[in-house]
Amino acid sequence: MLGNFTYCNPTKLYFGDESLQYLNTELPKYGKNVVLIYGGGSIKKNGIYDEVVEILKTNGKNVAEISGVMPNPTLEKLYEGVETARNHHADLLLAVGGGSVCDYAKAVSVSVNCDEDPWEKYYLKFEEPDCGIVPVGCVLTMVGTGSEMNAGAVITNHETKMKIGHVFADENIMPRFSILNPKYTLTLPHYQMVSGIYDIFNHICEQYFSGEDDNTSDYISEGLMRSVIHSSRIANKDPQNYEARSNLMWTATWALNTLVAKAKSTDWMVHMLGQAVGAYTDATHGMTLAAVSLPYYRFIMPYGLAKFVRFAKNVWDVDIAGKTDEQIAEEGLAAMESWMKELGLVMNITELGAKEEMRKDLPKAHLFLMEDIGCLSMMRLSVFSEAVCKGKCIQI
């Protein structure tokens, strides 16, 4: 491994089908005022809400609620949440839901005590908090984003048609604890399940397809990708298979808790493109990634041919005998495409609501702060974005 890095991840994880009981261990560490944050109400239908509220009552907490957090949390919703948390003098933000709810809770946490406009400060200027941060805890009900163990928060501004992710530098913005019960994911609709699966896979790809040195992180990533492929095929046929769903949940956490990014340049360009689509269409995040991934990877393959050959051999078990590197690499991407179609992923942005008239504006809608994006990465993104505008890569 080349370069220098530090690694710190303070999030405490509780994993398993009895993990919710550990909420009783965590709650006494925080003050009386808790803001319970959740999405569209599915946790009330499946009973998770009642379980969590009962534990909060048992621990004597004074609870306020922020409900209705959408799959792509908006700036307006952020302002609403900040007001609620301020009025409640929140000591803890408890997010119960998927990655969007966890992201949203972190955005609220850095904004409650901020005297400036959070959109301007955190999402346009990409500044770090210089105020008190309200602690966040997560009870995860959908896997994919890895938000339960990182400091990222994505917010959408519908007025400006921008969807921006800020990965904060301060590890104190990471959830203090996260509860991962695979049973809570079993009630997800198939569309959401496979969207989350691809989000996991692409998080790993984004980190894997960067750098050319012999990096331990790449060996870990190959194992994680093989695990996702294996478990996803089982879950796709049998969504109630606890073992497969638990493996996916655990892999999702390790895919984006910053471990496999160490000593990597990580430019996250598929996410930039996917978030641009999401800003205009409000489509499910994992599906936007699926729709733009293969055109992008085929576009950059000649620039990183050796890595795509390795991907084909070590992840997809492509037989390399008698084939050129180009043939091996393309066969690897063909295997990936076949797997994506097997899961039922969206393969083009038209299905997500993209219109021809959006083409020229899509490349302007993404902005994602990463420390090491570099000039070469920005040049590649600019060239690819131009190709998108001209209809050469991603078809609308």
N, C-alpha and C positions, 0 to 999 in steps of 0.2 A: 504494500500500500504506500502511496506517495502522499506527501503533504502532511499538514498538522491539523488536528481537530480536538475538540473537547466533546464529551458526551455526558449529558445529565437528563434524566427523565424521572421526575419525582412522583408521578402518578401511581397511586397504589391500586392494584387490580384485585377484584374478588370475582372468581370465575366458577361457574357450575350451576346446576339446577337448584341449589339451595343458597345461592350467593346473596339473595336479597336480605337475608337475615343480618348480614354484616352492615346494613344501613344503621342498625342499632349500635354498632361499634363506632361508626363515624359521626353520627349526629351530635353526640354529647361534646364533640370537639369544637362546636361552633355555637354562636349566640342563638337567641330565641327566635329571631325573625328569619323565616325561610320563604323564599319565592319559588314556588313549584312551576316549572315551565314545561309545556308539552304542546303537541301538534293539534291535529284535527279531531281528536276525540276517540281514536281507535283504542287507546288505553283504557277508556271507560267501558268499551264494549267487551274487551277481553279480560277485564278484572284487574289489570296491573295497577290502574289508578287507585282502586279501593285498597289494595295491598299496601301501596306506598303511603297513602293518606293515613291508614291505620297506624303505621309505624311512626309517622310524624306526630300523630296525636299521643301515642304512647310515650314519646320522648318530650312531650310538653311544648311542642313548637307552635308558634304563631304563624300561620300560613297565609300568604297571598298567592294568587295564581296569575300566570300569563298563559293563556290558551290560544290555539289557532295559529301556532307558528307554521308557516307554509314550507313546502319542500325547498324553495329558494327564498330564504328569509329576506324581506325587503327593508329598505331604509326606514320607511314609515313604521314598520313593526318594531324596528330597533328603537326608534324614538319613544314609542308606546311603552316598550319594556323598561327603558331607562326611567321613565316617569313613575311606573309602578314600583320599581325597585327602590327609587329614591323615597317615595312616599311611605314605603314599608320599612325603611331603614334596614335594608337587607343585610343579614349576616352570612347568608349562604344562598346561592342560586342552585337549585336542584333540577337538572334537566332530565326528563324522562321521555325518551324517544330515540330517533335515529340521529345521524350525523348532522342534519340541518338544525335540529333542536340543540345539540351540543355546541355547534358553531355559534348559533344565536346566543346561547347563554354566555359564551366567552366574549362575544361582542358587547353584550350588556355589561359584563363584569368590568371591562376596561373603560366603560363610558359613564357609569353611574356617578363617579366622582370627578369626571373630567369637565373642566370649565369651557372647553372649546367644542365646536361641532365635531362629533366623532367621524362623520364621513370625510370631512375636510382633513382632519388630523391623521386618522388611521388609514384611510382608503385612497386618498389622493396624494397626500404628502408622505405617507408610509412612516409616520413618526411612531415612536414607542411611548407607552404611557409614562407620565410623570406625576401620577396621582395614585391614590389608594385603589387597589384591585379587590373586588368582592370575590371570595372563593367560589369555585364551581365544583359540583359533584354531578356525576352522570349515572343514570340507570339506562342501559342501552337496550333498545328494542328492535333495531335494524342494523345490519352490518354493512360495511363498505367504505365509509369515509376515513376511519381511523381517528376521528375527531375525539374519541374518548381518551386518547393518550398523546395528544399533540397540542400545539398552541396556535393552530390555524383557525381562522374564522372568515367565512365568505358571506358577503352581503350584496344584494342586488338593488340597484337604483333604477327603477322603471322610467323615471323622468329623463335620465340621461342615457338610458339603454346601456348601462354598464354593470357587469357582474365582476366584483373584485375580491380576491382572496388576500388576506394579510396573515402571513406566518410570523407571529410575534417572536421576538428574540428572548424575552423573559420567560424562563421555565415556570415561574409562578402563575402564569396565565393558563398553563395546562391544568386540566381537572385535578383536584387534590385526590380524588378517588373516583373509580368507575366500577360499576357492578355489571358483570357480563353473564347473563343467564340465557343460554341458547334456546331454552323453551320459549322465551318471549319472542323469538324470531319465527316461530313455526306458523303463526297466523298471518304472516305477510302474504299479499297477493303475489302470484308468480312473476308478474312484470317487475315489481319492486325487488323481489328476491334476485332475479338475474341481473337487474340493473346494478344492485349492490355487488354482486359477484364480479361484474366487469370493472367496477370501480376499484375493487381490491386488486385485480390483475393489472390494471393500468397504472395504479400507484407503483407497483413493483417495476413495471416496464419503464416508467418515466425515470426511475433511478438507475435501472440496469443499463439503459441505452445512453450512457454518458461516461466519458473517460475511456482510456485505452490501456490503462495499467492493469497489472494482475492484482485484483482487489478482492479481499475476503468477502466483502459485501455482495459481490456478484455470485459467489458460490451459495451464499445464503438465499439470495434472490431466486436462483434457479430452483432450489428446493421448495421455496414458498410458491413459486408459479406452478410447479408440478403438483403440489398439494391442492392448490385452487382448482386446477383442471380435473384432478381425480375426484375431489369432493363435490365439485359443481355438477359433474355428470350423474353422480348418485342423487344429489338433491333435486336435480331437474326431473328425474324420473320418480323420485319418492321424496317430496318436500317435507314429509314428517320424519325423515331419518335423522334422529338426534345426533348421531355420531358425525355425519357429514356436515350438518349445520353447525355443530360445535367446532369442528375443524375450520370451517369457513370463518366463524366468529373470531377465533384465535389468530388465524392468518391475517385477517383484516387489521387487527391491532398491530401486529408486527410489520405489516406492509407500510405503515405510515406513522410509526412512533419515533422516527428519525434515525433508527439504528442502521438500516441498510443504505442510508444516504451518506454515511460517514466517508470522508475522502472522495466524494463524488461531486461532479459539477452540476448535476440536476437542473436542467433548464425548464422542465415542465411545460413543454410547448403543446402537447396534446390537450392539457388542461386549459391552456390559454385559448386554444381554438374551441374546445368544448364549451367553455364558459362564455365565449362570444355568442355561440349558438343559443345557449341558455338565456342570455340577457335579452335576446330578441323573441324567443319562443316560449320561455318559462318551462322548457322541457325538463324531464328527469335527468339529473346530472350524469349518472352512469350511462344512460342512453346517448347523451350528447358525445361522451367520450368514445363510445362504440362506433358512432356514425362517422367520426373524423379520424379514428386511429389508423386504419389500414391505408387510406390514401396518403396520410402523412408518412407512415413508416416506409411505404414503397417509394415515396419521394426522396427520403433521406438515405435509403439503403445503400446507394453507391458510395456515400461519404463515410459509412461505417460498416463496410461489407464484412469484415472479420467478426464483428460482434453479432451481426445477423446470422452468420454461419454458425457461430457458437450457440446462439439462441435456437436455431433449427435442430442442431445435434443434441444439445443437453436438455432442452425443454420439451421438444416435440419428437424426439427419437427419429429424426430423418436419416434414412440410409444414405451415406455420402459416397458410396462406391461408384466410380466412373462418372461423377458429376463435377461440373465446374462450381466454383464458389458462388457464382451468381445463381445457378440452378438450385443449389442447396439452400441459399438464403430465401429465394422465392418460394421454395417448397415449404419452408418453415412458416412463412406468412400465409401460404395457402392452407396449411394445417390449422393455423390460428383462425383463419376465416371460417373454415369448416366447423370448428368448435363454437365460434360465435353464433353461427346460424343454427347449430344444434340446440343452443340454449334459447334461441328466439330473440336475440338482440336486434335492435334497430341498426340497419347498416347504411342508411343515408339520411341526410338532414331534412329532406322533403317530408319524410314520415313524421318528423318532429314539428312540422309547421313552418319550416323555412320557405320563404318566397323568393322568386327571382329578383325582385326589387331590393331585397336585403343584401344581395351579394356584395355590393361595393362598400357597405357599412360594417359588415361582420368583422373584418380585421381590426376595426377601431374600437371594438367593444370589450376587448380583453386587457387586463392589466393585473399582473401577479408578481408580487415581490419575492424574488429569490436572491440570495446573497451573491451567487457565483454564475449568473446567467451568461455573462461574457459577450464579447463583440461577435464572435463567430456564430453563437446561438441566435443572437438578435438578427444577424444577417440572414441566416437560414429561415428564421421566422418571417422576415420581411419578404424574402423571395417566395416562400410558400404562400403567404397571405396574398401576394400579387397574383399568384397562380390561381388561388381561390377566386379572386375577383374576376379573373378572365375565364373562369369555368374549366380550368385545365386539370384540377385535382378533385375537388369535392363537388359532385354534381348536385344541382338543385332542380 
